[in-house]
Amino acid sequence: MDDKIRVAVIGCGYWGPNLIRNFNQLDSANLDYACDIDNAKIESIKKIYPNIKITRDYQEILRDPEISAVVLALPVSEHYKVARDSLLAGKHVLVEKPMTSNVEEAKELIRIAKEKNKMLMVDHTFEYSEAINRIKKIVESGELGELFYIRAEWLNLGLLQPDINVLWDLAPHIISTIIYITGFKPKSLNAKAEGHIRGDIPEVAQVNIKFYGGLSAYFTTSWLEPKKTRSMTIVGSKKLLIYDLTNTEEPIKIYDKNVELIQDEDIRQRRMNYKYGDIVSPSIKNIEPLSVMCKHFIECIKTNKQPTSNGESGLRVVKVLEATERSMKNQGKEIILDEDIL
């Protein structure tokens, strides 16, 4: 008996082909459909995967009782409607980040998924990265000491999105990753952005987030940088850690460096002790995070287990993104986040 989960991918633009490739390679799944309103895109998929059915109408997929799960790689403005229709049709749903374009839509999808007893998962790809999961273990072990702050840069040239600004495109990766590796709850934030090309849709943004417990995070996102950068620096009281996604051989480097204050009765005579130790780069297996994520989605459907990046995870990110919008519209005003964000 074939116990493979039958899957359809809706959206064959930038990210859709990557999802199609990974689901097609899974032994536990059978990729049946690819859907897009653009004939050229679905015809291109058909040439590569001749056994896949293609359609321009996603409702055709939802009417097919053999399809158990749909994967959405659509513009953010379309996430809610298609995800909602899919859940109501009795399908499990994996949706590209961010989950929705506002908090109320995210809450509604979570409600429907629970009501229909269906899986709702968000593609927070980095939570399935070998490097990020190693960093999570390092942080949890206390090797870095007390976490002071995290600084991140997510930069590249394009792709400028028609319906969202740079924060909604790039920041979900940073926000979900920081919450995932630290477990800390965001307390407040402020954000500033600039639109140099289109004016009303910012291509560059900076965000500062304060977390309960004293941790701060500072990050910059941009669509206008000539060099692709995906980096994160974690500064602790004992050691420092740098994550560089573009360094495939040594994505993590741990620096045995810190600064200690030497206590003295006379505050004017206080001295600093600077420690300069070794730099260690742990060995990281080169496994595509998207492959791990796709496999996890299928496993969760089969075992009825909650995904790592479930609907609540997606909601947390959307809450933070909404707060950045309010801050940007108020000249970088600090926005207090809901206490129930985690």
NORTA-V59668 format. One record per residue. N is the residue number from 1. RES is the residue in one letter. PSI is psi in degrees with one decimal (* if undefined). BURIAL is b if it has 9 or more other ideal C-beta (glycine too) atoms within 8 Angstrom, else e. Layout:
N_RES_PSI_BURIAL, N_RES_PSI_BURIAL
This chain:
1_M_132.8_e, 2_D_113.5_e, 3_D_20.0_e, 4_K_142.9_e, 5_I_125.4_b, 6_R_126.3_b, 7_V_149.1_b, 8_A_140.4_b, 9_V_125.0_b, 10_I_112.6_b, 11_G_111.9_b, 12_C_32.1_b, 13_G_-122.2_b, 14_Y_-51.3_e, 15_W_-25.7_b, 16_G_-47.3_b, 17_P_-31.9_e, 18_N_-40.2_e, 19_L_-42.2_b, 20_I_-46.5_b, 21_R_-45.4_e, 22_N_-42.0_b, 23_F_-32.1_b, 24_N_-25.5_b, 25_Q_-10.6_e, 26_L_133.7_b, 27_D_-24.0_e, 28_S_-1.9_b, 29_A_158.6_b, 30_N_114.4_e, 31_L_110.7_b, 32_D_-38.4_b, 33_Y_151.1_b, 34_A_136.0_b, 35_C_137.6_b, 36_D_149.4_b, 37_I_-13.8_e, 38_D_112.7_e, 39_N_-38.8_e, 40_A_-38.6_e, 41_K_-44.9_b, 42_I_-29.0_b, 43_E_-35.5_b, 44_S_-41.4_b, 45_I_-39.8_b, 46_K_-35.6_b, 47_K_-36.3_e, 48_I_-38.3_e, 49_Y_79.9_b, 50_P_-20.0_e, 51_N_-7.6_e, 52_I_135.6_b, 53_K_143.0_e, 54_I_148.2_b, 55_T_154.3_b, 56_R_-9.2_e, 57_D_109.2_e, 58_Y_-20.2_b, 59_Q_-28.3_e, 60_E_-39.1_b, 61_I_-44.4_b, 62_L_-25.8_b, 63_R_-11.9_e, 64_D_112.1_b, 65_P_-15.5_e, 66_E_-19.7_e, 67_I_121.0_b, 68_S_-28.7_b, 69_A_142.3_b, 70_V_145.1_b, 71_V_124.1_b, 72_L_122.0_b, 73_A_71.5_b, 74_L_168.3_b, 75_P_146.5_b, 76_V_-36.1_b, 77_S_-18.5_e, 78_E_-6.2_b, 79_H_-50.5_b, 80_Y_-50.9_b, 81_K_-48.8_e, 82_V_-38.0_b, 83_A_-41.8_b, 84_R_-48.1_b, 85_D_-39.4_b, 86_S_-43.7_b, 87_L_-42.2_b, 88_L_-25.0_e, 89_A_1.9_e, 90_G_24.9_e, 91_K_146.0_b, 92_H_148.5_b, 93_V_130.2_b, 94_L_121.7_b, 95_V_141.9_b, 96_E_154.4_b, 97_K_153.0_b, 98_P_157.9_b, 99_M_-44.8_b, 100_T_177.5_b, 101_S_-3.0_b, 102_N_166.0_e, 103_V_-42.3_b, 104_E_-38.5_e, 105_E_-40.6_b, 106_A_-44.5_b, 107_K_-38.8_b, 108_E_-40.4_b, 109_L_-40.1_b, 110_I_-42.4_b, 111_R_-46.1_e, 112_I_-42.3_b, 113_A_-42.0_b, 114_K_-42.0_e, 115_E_-38.2_e, 116_K_-3.6_b, 117_N_48.3_e, 118_K_153.9_b, 119_M_132.3_b, 120_L_116.7_b, 121_M_147.9_b, 122_V_139.9_b, 123_D_71.8_b, 124_H_79.1_b, 125_T_-38.3_b, 126_F_-18.9_b, 127_E_-10.9_b, 128_Y_12.0_b, 129_S_135.8_b, 130_E_-41.6_b, 131_A_-45.5_b, 132_I_-38.1_b, 133_N_-30.0_b, 134_R_-41.3_b, 135_I_-40.9_b, 136_K_-44.0_b, 137_K_-39.4_e, 138_I_-44.2_b, 139_V_-46.6_b, 140_E_-27.4_e, 141_S_-17.5_e, 142_G_6.6_e, 143_E_-33.6_b, 144_L_-11.1_b, 145_G_-156.8_b, 146_E_131.7_e, 147_L_123.5_b, 148_F_-56.2_b, 149_Y_163.4_b, 150_I_131.8_b, 151_R_131.9_b, 152_A_151.4_b, 153_E_122.4_b, 154_W_99.1_b, 155_L_147.9_b, 156_N_175.7_b, 157_L_105.2_e, 158_G_-170.7_e, 159_L_124.3_e, 160_L_123.0_b, 161_Q_143.8_b, 162_P_-24.6_e, 163_D_-2.1_e, 164_I_157.2_b, 165_N_179.6_b, 166_V_-31.6_b, 167_L_-42.8_b, 168_W_-22.7_b, 169_D_-50.2_b, 170_L_-32.3_b, 171_A_-28.0_b, 172_P_-36.5_b, 173_H_-44.9_b, 174_I_-48.9_b, 175_I_-49.5_b, 176_S_-37.9_b, 177_T_-45.0_b, 178_I_-45.6_b, 179_I_-38.9_b, 180_Y_-46.2_b, 181_I_-23.5_b, 182_T_-31.4_b, 183_G_8.0_e, 184_F_151.7_b, 185_K_122.4_e, 186_P_137.4_b, 187_K_-46.3_b, 188_S_167.7_b, 189_L_161.7_b, 190_N_149.4_b, 191_A_145.3_b, 192_K_146.8_b, 193_A_159.9_b, 194_E_139.3_e, 195_G_104.7_b, 196_H_-29.3_e, 197_I_-52.1_e, 198_R_-7.7_e, 199_G_-61.9_e, 200_D_-9.5_e, 201_I_97.4_b, 202_P_139.2_b, 203_E_-9.8_b, 204_V_135.8_b, 205_A_148.3_b, 206_Q_137.8_b, 207_V_137.0_b, 208_N_125.9_b, 209_I_132.7_b, 210_K_134.8_b, 211_F_152.7_b, 212_Y_134.6_e, 213_G_-6.7_e, 214_G_-13.1_e, 215_L_141.0_b, 216_S_152.5_b, 217_A_134.7_b, 218_Y_126.3_b, 219_F_152.6_b, 220_T_136.2_b, 221_T_144.9_b, 222_S_143.9_b, 223_W_4.0_b, 224_L_11.8_e, 225_E_141.5_b, 226_P_-22.6_e, 227_K_132.4_e, 228_K_125.2_e, 229_T_129.9_b, 230_R_89.7_e, 231_S_153.6_b, 232_M_128.9_b, 233_T_126.5_b, 234_I_118.5_b, 235_V_116.8_b, 236_G_172.4_b, 237_S_-22.7_e, 238_K_-44.7_e, 239_K_167.6_b, 240_L_147.6_b, 241_L_135.5_b, 242_I_128.5_b, 243_Y_126.9_b, 244_D_103.4_b, 245_L_-31.7_e, 246_T_-12.4_e, 247_N_93.4_e, 248_T_-24.4_e, 249_E_-38.1_e, 250_E_71.5_e, 251_P_-22.5_b, 252_I_132.7_b, 253_K_128.5_b, 254_I_122.8_b, 255_Y_120.5_b, 256_D_67.1_b, 257_K_143.5_b, 258_N_175.4_b, 259_V_126.5_e, 260_E_140.4_e, 261_L_124.0_e, 262_I_117.0_e, 263_Q_140.1_e, 264_D_143.3_e, 265_E_-34.9_e, 266_D_110.3_e, 267_I_-26.7_e, 268_R_-16.4_e, 269_Q_10.2_e, 270_R_137.5_b, 271_R_159.7_e, 272_M_139.0_e, 273_N_114.8_e, 274_Y_124.4_e, 275_K_129.5_b, 276_Y_98.8_e, 277_G_-155.8_e, 278_D_162.1_e, 279_I_124.0_e, 280_V_135.1_e, 281_S_103.8_e, 282_P_149.2_e, 283_S_127.8_e, 284_I_127.9_b, 285_K_137.9_e, 286_N_80.1_e, 287_I_130.9_e, 288_E_119.5_e, 289_P_-35.6_b, 290_L_-35.8_b, 291_S_-43.0_b, 292_V_-42.1_b, 293_M_-45.2_b, 294_C_-43.4_b, 295_K_-39.7_b, 296_H_-40.4_b, 297_F_-47.8_b, 298_I_-42.6_b, 299_E_-39.9_b, 300_C_-36.9_b, 301_I_-44.2_b, 302_K_-35.1_b, 303_T_-2.6_e, 304_N_38.2_e, 305_K_143.8_e, 306_Q_131.8_e, 307_P_156.8_b, 308_T_-47.6_b, 309_S_73.0_b, 310_N_-171.7_b, 311_G_-39.0_b, 312_E_-36.7_e, 313_S_-43.4_b, 314_G_-39.2_b, 315_L_-41.8_b, 316_R_-44.7_b, 317_V_-42.4_b, 318_V_-36.8_b, 319_K_-43.5_b, 320_V_-42.5_b, 321_L_-41.3_b, 322_E_-39.5_b, 323_A_-36.3_b, 324_T_-36.0_b, 325_E_-45.4_b, 326_R_-39.5_b, 327_S_-44.1_b, 328_M_-38.2_b, 329_K_-13.1_e, 330_N_37.9_e, 331_Q_41.3_e, 332_G_19.9_e, 333_K_143.0_e, 334_E_130.1_e, 335_I_127.0_b, 336_I_128.1_e, 337_L_155.6_b, 338_D_141.3_e, 339_E_-20.5_e, 340_D_24.2_e, 341_I_-22.1_b, 342_L_*_e
